[in-house]
């Protein structure tokens, strides 16, 4: 069928639905509803679709569109649930189970007939991680089922007035309901509020006399202080005391009305560095990346099992297998992130293992360089250059590892340099729900991270050219079919890490492992003789440098629009694919 996706943003769920519908053989076009109703009408007129699917909408479809075409809406709540803040309410009310519904568009919001639905267990994770994981799994399965039912022509969708469907209207979840009372709220309550708004919209609060939005939250087991007191920083996050404990907050976002030139999410410590020090605070200025008046308290790379603190990079070892796990907000990796991860990787190489797993956590693997940190820099071009070089250093270290087998384990999505980081390993394992974007074009970049070496050697020159020029999302299944991925891991998001542990242990016990390590050493030596890695790096970075330091290059406007969530270019970012 010809299917038109209408989405307020081509986000993780929209991309996954696009990729998996394309895998089913449908021709799929996309129009962004954020460009207005006229853009949606124009796309419908041009494509003349058999079916309209809206996986993510913040505004209603034009009435004339849903009256003249069957339009299926994905609602992130079970049948009967209605309202714009379904997931927020699920987390706030600590619902053990939740669901998604694919329903037909009509005049009343979320009141249409049900074409398909699915359910899932609510995980102890942030809303955005749940959205990209459990919600996306259930929603994609439901969309595929609904599309099959529509194509069959014999299925009659269920009215929500049927017995067994309880209709519940849930109002918009407001900041007043998210507000943290640091004097009274327990750590559990604080974490629930923070996780319920970790990506959007954040929790509005006041720090050092300035209003900000808090993004994300993790428990701290040892640090304590007066409720609301800022206690320390760690790897860009800030620790804040609660009534009965403390929490780590990775990111802050200044209000747009604050006059801050960078009113978007970025590491909390860097935002605080621009705030005036509280009265009576001590300490000498260190850098612009963190407030000098708070101590930086590092966590050990190998965190003891009895610790319950937060850290974004960890190393653990089970027998012959080492694991370097990492989790950065939004999958973005700043210069500092890259350098710290490289240090952890080098530490892992000093350990006596035969298999090294990179990644393995739920949610994002990596999306490459940190555009928010770059945009907030006083020298975005220079920071872009530093970030790219740090990313290249990390990828090169993985490519040059020849004394053990390296596995990249992708529990979630990856894009741009993050995909190339994964491809630097000997094997790529990918959760079946992941989406890969192995290209740089949408940000106006040529690309680096040795993509001209890693991508063609896996998929061939012709496919590498197609992937980077079409700049379309790729499902895990397609990634495996074309050679980007070596193993698909059919696991729920919360099951991914233990399944990777099991598979890695089996790989370490493989009697052919020593031979494989010898073979990879020989192959790397042969590749180096044919064309050194340093030459790939020089060539790629020369082209990137030309872009980064050209003030008129599209990259700068595209980056700024992306970070500030402004619309760019055509309302139709991509055309149909089969």
N, C-alpha and C positions, 0 to 999 in steps of 0.2 A: 504493500500500500504506500501511497504518498501521505506522509504524516508531517504536520507542521507543529513544532514545539514552540510554545509561547512561554517565555520566562522573564521575570523581572531582572534576573542576572543569570549568566551562563556559569552557574556555580557548580559545586561538586555533584549535587544530585542531578541537575540538568545535564551535565556532561555524561554522567553515568547512564541516564535514561537514553540520551542520544546515542552513546556508543553501543549499548546493548540492543536497542531497537535496530540500529544499523546492522549489528551482527545477525539479527533475525531476517535480514534481507529487505527491510523496508527502506524506502527513500525518505530521508529525514532532512527537513529544513528547519532553521531556527530564526525566530524574530524576537527581539528584546522589547518587552512591554514597557521598559523604562523610557523608551523613545516616544511613547504616547500611543493613544488609541488609533490615530491615523496610520501609524507605522504598522500596527497589527492588521488593520483593514487592508492596507496595501499588500502586505505579505499574503493574506488570504486570497486576495484577488489574483495575485501573480501565480501562487503555487496551486490554487484550487485543490486543496488537500482532501483526501478521503476521510481524514480524521484529524482533529486538533487535540493535542495533549499539552497540558500546562503543569509541569512538575514543580514549579516554584513561582508563585505569584504574590505580589504585595498589593496589587490593584485588581479590580474586577475586569473581566473581559468585556469588550463592547457588546451591548445587547444584540445588535444586528448580527454579530458574529455567532454567538451561541444559539440564536434563533434559527439561523440558516445552516449551521453545521453542528454535528455532534462534537461536543467539546468535553474532554475528560480532565477533571481537576484532581490533583493530588493534595489531599488534606492530611497533615501529620497528626491525626487523631483517629480513634476508633469510630466505627459507624455510630452516628447520632451525636458525636462531638461537634460543636460548632464554635467558631470564634477565631480571632487572629493570633492568639497566643497559646495554642494548644500545648506545645512542648514545655513552655514556661510553667503552666499549671501542673503538668504531669510531674515536673521536678519539685515544684513548691509543695505539692500535696504528697510527695514521696510515693507516688503510684508504683506498685511492684511490676505491673504489666501495662503496656500501652499499645497503640496500634496506628495503622495508616489506612486511609480510605481513598479509593479512586471513585469519584462520583461525577455525575453529569452536571454541567453548568446550567444554572437557572437563575431566576431573579433573586431569590433569597440566598444569602451567603451560606455555603456548605450544606444546603438543604436538598440537593439533587439526588436522584436515584443512584444506588450503589452498584457499580460494575465489578468491583473487586475490593478486597481488604486483606490485611495481614496483621499479625501481632508480634510482639517481642518483649523480652524481659528488660526492664529499665536498668542500665548498668550504673555502677558507682563512678560515673565519669561526667565531664562537662557536657553542656548541651550541644556544643558544636561537634565534639567527638561522637556523641550519640547520633547526631544528625548525619554525619558522614559514614557512620557504621551501621548500627542497628536500624535506624530509620531508613537509610538508603537501601539496605538489604531488603527490608519489607516493602518499601515503596516501589523499587524496581521490579520485584517479583509480582507485585499487584498490578503494575502498569502492563507488564508483559502478558499477564493473564487477561486483563481487561481488553487489550488490543486483540488477542486471539479470539476472545468471545465476540468482540465487535465484528471481526473479519468473518467469523463463522456465520453470523447472521441469525442464529436461532436462540441466542441467550436473551432473556428478558431481565433487565436490571431491577434490583429490589428497591421499592420505595422505602424511605426511612420511617414511614408510618406503620411498617409491618411490626407485628408482635415480636418482642425480644430485642428491639432497638430502642434504647433509652436516649431521648434527645436532651442534650445538656448544652446550654449556651454559656460560654466562658468569655467574660469581658477582656478587653485589652489589659495586659499585665503591666501596670504602671510602676514608675520609679518609687512611688510611695510604698509599694508592696515589696520592693527589693531593698529598701533602706536598711542598713545595718545599724543596730543599736549596740555599740561596742561595750557599753557598760552592762548590758543585760543579756545579749545573745550569747549562747554557747558556741564553742568552736564548730560543733556539728551544724548549727544553724547558720553560722557565718559561711561555712563551706558550701552549704546548700544554696545560699543566696548568690555566692560568687560563681558557682558552677552553673547556675541557672541562667547566667548572663555572660558567660566567659568570652564569647566572641562578640555577640551583639545582644543587647545594647550596652553591656557593662553596667556596673552598679555605681550610681552617682554618690559621691562622698566628698569629704573635705580633708585635705592633708596640708599641714603647715599654713592654714588660713586660705588655701586655694581649693576651688572645686575641681574635681577630676572624676573620671570614670575608672573604676577598678575592673580589670579583666583577668579572670582565672583565679584559682585558689587551691592550695595544697597544705596539708597539715604539717605542723612542726612539733617534734616530740620533747625538746629540751628547753629552748629559749622561752623566757617568761618576762612579763612586765606589767605595767598598769594598762588596763583596757584601752585600746586605741593607740598605745604608744608604738612608735617605730623602733624596732630593735636592732636590725642589721640588714645588710645586703648580701646577696649571693648570686653570682653569675647573672647579674642584671635584674634579679627579683628583689623585692623588699619584704622583710618579715615584720608582721604587725601583731601585737598582743591582743588576745581576746579575754573574756571574763575568766576562762578556765584553761587557756593554752595560748596558742599562736598559730598564725597562718602565713604562708608565703604567697605573695601576689606577683606574678611574673610581669604584667604589663599595666601601664596607666595610659589614659587618653585625656589630654587637656580639653576643656570645653572650647567649642569654636568661638564663643563669645569672650574667651579669656584674653584674646589678643596674642596667644602663643602662635608663632609662625608655623608650628608643626602640630596642629590639633588632630592627631591620629595616633593609633596604638603604637607603642614602642616600649622597649624594656623599661620597667618601672624605675630602676636606679638612674637611668639617663634622664628621665623626666624630672626626678627629684633633684638631680644635680643643678638644675636651673632654678630651683626654689631657694629662697633665703633660709639660712640656717636658723633653727629655733633658738630662742634666747637661752643662754647658758650652755649651749652645745660647744664641744671642743673638737679639735682635730685640725690637721693642716690639709689644704687643698691637694688632691692627688691627680685627678683628671676630670674631664667633662663627662665621663661615663658613669660616675656614681657620686653621691653626696659625701663630702669629706667628713661630715659630722656623724656618720654611721659607720660602725665597724664592718668590714668584709669578712664573713665567716664561711670559709670553704667547707665543703663536705668531702669526705674521703671518696676516692674513685671506686674503691671496693667497699661498699657500704655494708656494715655488719647486719646480719639478718634481724637483730633486735631493734634496729633503728627505724623510726617512722618519720623521717624528715624528707624534704624535697631536694632533688638535684636533677639536672636535665641530662647528665651524662653519667653512665655507670659501667663498671666492668665487673663481670662475675665469671667464674670458671667451674665447669663440671668435667672432671677427668681431662680428656684430650681436647675438649672444646672450650674456647674462650668466647665471651659475648660482650661486645661493645654496644650497649643500647643508648639511645638518645631520643629526646622528644623536645622539639622547639615549637613555641606557639606559631600556628599557621604554617609550620614546615619551613619557615624562613631562617636562613643561616647567615648571620652577620660575620664580619671579619673576625670578631672575637669568638663567636661560636665555632667557626672553622678552625681557628688556631687551637682552641681548647679540645675540639674533637680530634684533631691531628695528634695532640699530645697524648690523649687517651689511646688512640690507635697505636702510637709508638710504644706506649706502655704495654699494650696487649701483645705486641710483637716480641717483647722481652720475656713473655711468659712461655713455659714449655707446653705448647699445644700444637696439634696438627690441623685443626679446623678452627677458623675464626669467623664468627657471625657478626655482621655489621647491621644494626637495626634490631628488628624483632619486636618492637613495641606496637601497640594498637595505634591506629590513626596515621597521620602523615609520616612518610619516610623523610622526604626533603623536597622543597620547591626551589632550591637554589638560593641565590643571593638575597639579602634582606633589603627589599626596596624601601620599607618604611624607615629603617635606620639611615639608608642612603639619602632619602628625601629630607630627613631632618638634619643632615650634616651641613656644616657651613661651606663645604666643598663637595657637592654631590658627585662630580666627575672623579675627583681624587678618591673619595670613599668607594665609588663603584670599582675603580681600578684596584684598590687595596682588597676589596671583598672578592673580586674575581681571582686575584693572585692567591689569596688564602684558600679559596675553593679549589683552585688548580693544584696547590701544594698537597691538599688532602687527597684529591683524586689520584695524583701521581704516586703518592705513597701506597695507595691500594694497588695500582697497576704494577708497581715495582716489587710487590711482595711475592717472593718465589719459594719461600721455605715452608709454606703451609697452604692449604686450600681456604680461600676466602668466599664467604656466602653473604650476599645482600638479602635481607629478609624484609619485605615490604608488607607491613600490616595495613597500610593505607595508601593514599595517593602520592604520586611523585610527579615533578614537572621540571623542565629545563635542566639546569645543572644538577638537580637532585636525581633525575633519571640517569645522567651520565655518571654520577657517583655510584649508583647501583650497578651500572654496566661495567664498572671498573673491576668488579669482583669476578671470580671464576664461575660462580653460579648465582642466578637470581631467582629467589623464591618469592611468590607474590600471592597474597590473599585474593580469592576469587572476586571479591567485591571492589578491588582497587581499580583506579583509573590512572593511566599514564599519559603525560603530555610531553613527548620527547622532541621538543622544539623550542625556539627562542623568538620566532618571528613576530608574535603578537606584542612583544615588547620592543620591537624595532632593533633587535640584536642579531648579530651573526652567530654568536655562540662560542663557548670555549669548553673547558673541562675535558679536553681530548675527545670531543664528540666526533671529530673527523677520523679518529682511529677506532674508537669503541663501537660506534653505531654501524658503520659499514661492515666491520668484521663479524657482526652478529646477524644483520639482516640483509647484507649486500648493498652495493652502491646505489642501485636503482630504488630500492625500498627506502633507504636512508634519505635519498633526495626527496621522495614523495612525502615521507613523514615530516621532514623539516620545512617543506614548502607549503603543504596543505595546512599544516598546523592544526590538526584535529585531535581530539581526545581519543585514546585507544583503550578499549576494555582489557581486563586481565586475560580473557580468553583469546582475543586477537593478538595480544602481546605474546602469548605462548605460541600461537600458531605461526607467527612470523619470525620467532626466534629472539625476541627481546627478553623473554622470561623462560627459564628452564623448568620450573616446577610451579604448578598451581596448588595452593593450599586451601582446600574447601573447609574453612573454619569460621565460626562466628568471631567477631572482633575480640571478645574476651577469651576465646580459646586459641587465638593465634600464637601467643608467646609459648604456652606449654607444648603446642604442636611443633613449633620450630625447635624447641629443646629436644623433643623426641627424634625429629628427623636429623638434627645435627649429631646426636649421639649415634644414630645408625650410620651416618656418613663417616664418623670417626672410626667406627668398627669395620668399615668396608675393607676387605683384604687388598683391594686394588688401589687404596688411597695413596700409598707410597709411590706407586707407578704413575698415578695421576699428577702428583706433585713434581716428580721428575720430568714428566712430559710438559707441564706448564713452564718449568724452568727453561727447557729446551726451546719451546715455542717463543717465549719472551725474548730469549737471546737471538733467535732468528729474526723476529720482528724488529729488534733493535738494530741489527745489521742492515736490514732492508731500509728502514727509516727510523731514526732515533725519536724517542718520545719528546725530546727537547725541541726537535724540529716541528712536530705537531703543535707544541705549545707556543713556540715563537710565531708561527704562521697565524694561528687562531687569535692570539692576543694582539698581534699587530693590527688585525682588522677590527678587533674590539676597541683598541685604543683610539683608532680613528673616529669611531662612533662616539665613544664616551667623552672625548675632549672637543667634540664639535657641538657648540651650543645650539645649532640649528637642527641637529639630528633628531628625528622623531622620538627616539628613546626617552629624552628628557620630558617631553610633554606627555607621552604615554605613561611613564612612571608616575609622574605627578597626578595624573588623572586616576590611575589605578589606586594609588595610596589614598587619595582624597575621595574616592568613590564617585567620580564624575563620569558621565557618559562620553564615549569617544567614537569617532568614525561612524560606520554604517550601523543602522539598527539590526542588520542581519549579518552577524559575524561569520557565518559559514553557510555554504550551500548544501544541497542534498548529497548523500553518499549511499552507496549500496554495499 
